[in-house]
């Protein structure tokens, strides 16, 4: 049996985007390298054929730390002699790809969950683009999280086998994240009698994630006296920049929910998922919302365009165009027929992104089938 090592930063990312693939893999003996593996992940690994190694492999501004990390990577790769290494996510893929390139590991796969340079401009964009090119050069295979992200990587001009799943995502959604059809039917049926709208945002309080755009969108909607309830997940209110903490909105109710593990109930209670990001990998919040019958509103960027189909299950808006965003929300507010149509189509479409479908495609590529 062949050996594969997966390098992943963060337990949450590992559980959501990588573990479903590895638990279905019958062709490889899989090893996961993480900086801070949690006890929960260790227990999952011990009950399967996975092995977890604690390892620091992110690139640092400290040269001595980089040398230490490189030495540890050499030790791990020499110890296990993998046929395949898979470096997930651009922010921590450089050193694993670099060391495996030096050692000429047979299969060096860069799993691109999103290309960060797309969210920046000027010199920062150029630096991040060159960094992305270096990841492509050191790999000999690439998996992209969506067709549009794959196309962006091809435009960088490096000749590599770049694969993406259809219709997109890294591992799809498990059955547990899908709302029952009766729940969605009941939700859509009641939308006509519902007062106001319920909206979900999942992300971080960063400019490139569109969070401050969202607050400015809500200011416009509040000015126009729309009754809207917004739940914000992923962080607490005290993490928001000071001047944005108290917006004195009269008609918009904002709740900061923090980090929540199990989101399905919240998506079922919501009408719309909004993701006004300037850069995304795929936008899993959109897919999870679709699986609970939510209409989707997102930026016209690589990643989300694999799950949002304009005028069918939602709308795509130019990143940063807060006026257009507010117009889209007001359209849903005033026209429940459009909202219901998009909610229904969203739920039906989400079935194409089942874990079984997507994971099967990824494993076929990883195992050269």
CORVENVEN-V35501 format. One record per helix or strand. SS is the DSSP state (2 for helix, 1 for strand). FROM is the first residue (numbers start at 1). TO is the last residue. If there is no record, write none. Layout:
# CORVENVEN-V35501
<<SS | FROM | TO> <SS | FROM | TO>>
This chain:
# CORVENVEN-V35501
<<1 | 2 | 7> <2 | 11 | 24> <1 | 28 | 34> <2 | 39 | 46> <1 | 51 | 54> <2 | 63 | 80> <1 | 84 | 88> <2 | 90 | 92> <2 | 94 | 102> <1 | 107 | 112> <2 | 116 | 119> <2 | 122 | 138> <1 | 141 | 144> <2 | 147 | 154> <1 | 161 | 164> <1 | 173 | 173> <2 | 175 | 177> <2 | 181 | 193> <1 | 197 | 202> <2 | 207 | 209> <2 | 211 | 223> <1 | 228 | 233> <2 | 237 | 239> <2 | 242 | 244> <1 | 252 | 258> <2 | 264 | 269> <1 | 272 | 275> <2 | 284 | 290> <1 | 295 | 299> <2 | 304 | 306> <1 | 310 | 310> <1 | 314 | 317> <2 | 322 | 334> <2 | 336 | 353> <1 | 354 | 354> <2 | 355 | 366>>
